[in-house]
Amino acid sequence: KAFKTYVHTVVWLDLEPVSKMACADLRFTFRFLTAAEIENFAKDETYFIDPSLADGVRAGREVCFAALEGDRLAAFGCYTLGYVPPEQAAGAAMSFPADVAYMSYGFTRPDYRGARLHGYIMGIALQELAKRGITKLVSIVAWTNLPSLKSCWRLGYINLGNMVTIGSKKDALFGFYPAAAKNLGVRFGRKALKAV
C-alpha cells in the first residue's frame, strides 16, 4: 500500500483585523445555519455538503455560517470547535484552546465567485463567534491552493508554517508540524486532546 505526502499551510486569524468587517452588498444576509437547513442544502449535490455536518451542529461541535441571497445559499464556511478528527485535517487530529475555532470547510457557488463572499463569511463569522468567546481561527490550506491562500492573506491571516503529513488523508503515520502553531496552543496528531 502506497502512502502519500500532504503539505498544508497552517494559517491563523485574530479578531482584530476583521472586527469591523461588513459586506456593503445588500443582496446578502449573513447568519448561522440550523441543522435542518444544512440537511436541506445537503440534498443539492452542487454544494458538496456532507449531511453528517447537521449532526455536528446539533451536538455543538460544528457551526456553519452562510451568505444567503433570499433563500438561496450563496456561500458558507464551517467551523469546528475544540477538536478536529484526522479525516478533517489531512490525517492529523488537531486541538486548540477554547478561544479558537478551526475553519474546516468553505464553499462559494460558482455564480457568486468574485464577490469576496468567502472572506466576508470568515470575517463576519469570527465577529459572531466572538460573542461565544472565540476570537481566533486556525485552519490548514493546501499549499498549492493559491486562491484560498490569497483570500486568507487579504483578510489578515498569518502564516504559521507548513504541516507535512505522510500516510492517508484519514490517518497520518507521521507528521511534521509548525512550531509557531504549537506555541499558540495548537496540538497535532497524537498530542491533540480529543473532546469528551
C-alpha positions as CSV (number, residue, x, y, z in Angstrom):
1,K,0.0,0.0,0.0
2,A,1.5,3.3,-1.0
3,F,1.5,6.3,1.3
4,K,1.1,9.9,0.2
5,T,2.7,13.1,1.5
6,Y,0.3,16.0,2.1
7,V,1.6,19.6,2.6
8,H,-0.7,22.3,4.1
9,T,-0.1,25.8,5.2
10,V,-1.3,26.4,8.8
11,V,-2.9,29.8,9.0
12,W,-4.2,31.9,12.0
13,L,-6.5,34.8,12.2
14,D,-7.2,37.1,15.2
15,L,-10.4,39.0,15.6
16,E,-8.7,42.4,15.5
17,P,-8.2,42.7,11.7
18,V,-11.8,41.8,11.0
19,S,-13.6,43.3,14.0
20,K,-15.4,45.9,11.9
21,M,-15.7,43.9,8.6
22,A,-19.1,44.2,6.9
23,C,-20.4,43.5,3.4
24,A,-21.9,46.5,1.6
25,D,-23.8,44.3,-0.9
26,L,-27.3,44.4,0.5
27,R,-28.4,41.4,-1.5
28,F,-26.8,39.1,1.1
29,T,-27.7,38.3,4.7
30,F,-25.1,36.6,6.9
31,R,-26.1,34.1,9.6
32,F,-25.5,30.7,11.2
33,L,-27.4,27.8,9.5
34,T,-29.6,25.5,11.5
35,A,-29.1,21.7,11.4
36,A,-32.4,21.4,9.4
37,E,-31.2,23.9,6.9
38,I,-27.9,22.1,6.4
39,E,-29.8,18.8,5.8
40,N,-31.9,20.6,3.2
41,F,-29.0,22.2,1.4
42,A,-27.1,18.9,1.5
43,K,-29.7,17.4,-0.8
44,D,-28.3,19.6,-3.5
45,E,-25.1,17.9,-4.6
46,T,-23.6,21.1,-6.1
47,Y,-22.9,22.3,-2.5
48,F,-20.7,19.3,-1.6
49,I,-22.2,19.3,1.9
50,D,-21.8,16.1,3.9
51,P,-25.2,15.5,5.5
52,S,-23.5,14.4,8.7
53,L,-22.5,18.1,9.3
54,A,-26.0,18.6,10.6
55,D,-25.3,16.1,13.4
56,G,-22.2,18.1,14.4
57,V,-24.2,21.2,14.5
58,R,-26.9,19.6,16.7
59,A,-24.1,18.3,19.0
60,G,-22.5,21.7,19.3
61,R,-19.2,20.6,17.7
62,E,-19.7,22.4,14.4
63,V,-21.2,25.7,13.3
64,C,-21.9,26.8,9.7
65,F,-22.0,30.4,8.8
66,A,-23.6,31.4,5.5
67,A,-24.2,34.2,3.0
68,L,-27.7,33.9,1.6
69,E,-29.4,35.8,-1.2
70,G,-33.1,35.3,-0.2
71,D,-33.4,31.6,0.4
72,R,-30.5,30.7,-1.9
73,L,-27.2,29.7,-0.3
74,A,-24.5,31.7,-2.0
75,A,-21.6,30.7,0.2
76,F,-20.8,29.2,3.5
77,G,-18.0,28.4,5.9
78,C,-18.0,25.6,8.6
79,Y,-16.1,25.8,11.9
80,T,-15.2,23.0,14.2
81,L,-15.0,23.7,17.9
82,G,-12.5,22.0,20.3
83,Y,-11.2,19.0,18.4
84,V,-10.7,18.2,14.8
85,P,-10.6,14.5,13.8
86,P,-7.8,13.3,11.5
87,E,-10.1,12.9,8.5
88,Q,-10.9,16.7,8.6
89,A,-7.2,17.8,8.8
90,A,-5.1,15.8,6.3
91,G,-4.7,12.8,8.6
92,A,-3.6,14.7,11.7
93,A,-6.0,15.3,14.5
94,M,-5.9,18.8,15.9
95,S,-7.0,20.5,19.2
96,F,-6.6,24.1,20.3
97,P,-7.5,26.5,23.2
98,A,-11.2,27.3,23.9
99,D,-11.0,30.7,22.3
100,V,-10.0,29.2,18.9
101,A,-12.2,27.6,16.2
102,Y,-11.0,25.6,13.2
103,M,-12.2,26.7,9.8
104,S,-12.9,23.3,8.3
105,Y,-14.7,23.9,5.1
106,G,-15.8,26.7,2.8
107,F,-17.6,26.9,-0.5
108,T,-18.9,29.6,-2.8
109,R,-21.3,28.8,-5.6
110,P,-19.6,29.4,-9.0
111,D,-22.1,32.1,-9.9
112,Y,-21.2,34.1,-6.8
113,R,-17.4,33.8,-7.1
114,G,-15.6,37.1,-7.4
115,A,-17.8,38.8,-4.8
116,R,-15.3,38.0,-2.0
117,L,-18.0,36.2,0.0
118,H,-15.6,33.7,1.3
119,G,-13.6,36.5,3.0
120,Y,-16.7,38.2,4.3
121,I,-18.0,35.0,5.7
122,M,-14.8,34.3,7.6
123,G,-14.6,37.8,9.0
124,I,-18.2,38.2,10.0
125,A,-18.4,34.6,11.4
126,L,-15.4,35.4,13.6
127,Q,-17.2,38.6,14.9
128,E,-20.3,36.4,15.7
129,L,-18.2,33.6,17.2
130,A,-16.6,36.3,19.5
131,K,-19.9,36.5,21.2
132,R,-19.3,32.9,22.2
133,G,-15.7,33.6,23.4
134,I,-14.0,32.5,20.2
135,T,-11.7,35.2,19.0
136,K,-9.2,33.3,16.7
137,L,-9.4,31.0,13.8
138,V,-6.9,28.3,12.7
139,S,-7.0,26.4,9.5
140,I,-5.0,24.4,7.1
141,V,-4.9,25.2,3.4
142,A,-3.2,23.0,0.7
143,W,0.0,24.9,-0.1
144,T,-1.0,24.7,-3.8
145,N,-4.4,26.3,-3.3
146,L,-3.4,29.8,-4.2
147,P,-6.9,31.3,-4.4
148,S,-7.7,30.3,-0.9
149,L,-4.3,31.4,0.4
150,K,-4.8,34.8,-1.3
151,S,-8.2,35.2,0.4
152,C,-6.5,34.4,3.7
153,W,-3.7,36.9,3.3
154,R,-6.3,39.6,2.2
155,L,-8.2,39.0,5.4
156,G,-5.2,39.3,7.6
157,Y,-4.4,35.7,8.4
158,I,-0.8,35.0,9.3
159,N,1.2,32.0,8.1
160,L,2.3,29.7,10.9
161,G,4.3,27.4,8.7
162,N,3.7,24.2,6.8
163,M,2.3,21.0,8.2
164,V,3.5,17.8,6.4
165,T,1.7,14.5,6.9
166,I,2.7,11.2,5.5
167,G,0.1,8.4,5.3
168,S,-3.6,8.7,4.2
169,K,-6.0,11.7,4.5
170,K,-7.8,9.8,7.2
171,D,-4.8,8.8,9.3
172,A,-1.3,10.1,9.1
173,L,1.5,7.8,10.1
174,F,4.0,10.6,10.5
175,G,3.6,14.4,10.8
176,F,5.8,17.4,11.0
177,Y,4.0,20.5,12.5
178,P,5.0,24.1,12.7
179,A,6.4,25.3,16.0
180,A,4.6,28.7,15.7
181,A,1.2,26.8,15.8
182,K,2.3,24.7,18.8
183,N,3.4,27.9,20.6
184,L,-0.2,29.2,20.2
185,G,-1.6,26.1,21.8
186,V,-2.5,24.1,18.7
187,R,-1.8,20.4,19.2
188,F,-1.4,17.9,16.4
189,G,-1.6,14.2,15.9
190,R,-1.3,12.0,19.0
191,K,-0.9,15.1,21.1
192,A,-4.3,16.5,20.2
193,L,-6.7,16.4,23.0
194,K,-9.8,14.7,21.9
195,A,-13.0,16.4,23.0
196,V,-15.1,14.4,25.5
